[in-house]
């Protein structure tokens, strides 16, 4: 497999802040749409992978940003608004 320049040869799931393989190790080929030549293997998600992702998202919500609520979700992300200068 020779990927187009700058593209990966494998694509994993992104769960709980990490790139991870499918729990059962399953993959499928990703092909160049022009030549139909496979150039990467993609992690094939199953119901177990969805469960893992949902559990991680639930943890992040209940233990992380979700505890602050919607009003606190952006805390620290942007400087305080300056009413005397409009936005920013």
Secondary structure, 3 states (H helix, E strand, C coil): CCCCCCCCCEECEEECCEEECCCCCCEEEEECCCCCCEEEEEECCCHHHHHHHHHHHHHHHHHCHHHHHHHHCCCCCCCCCCHHHCCC
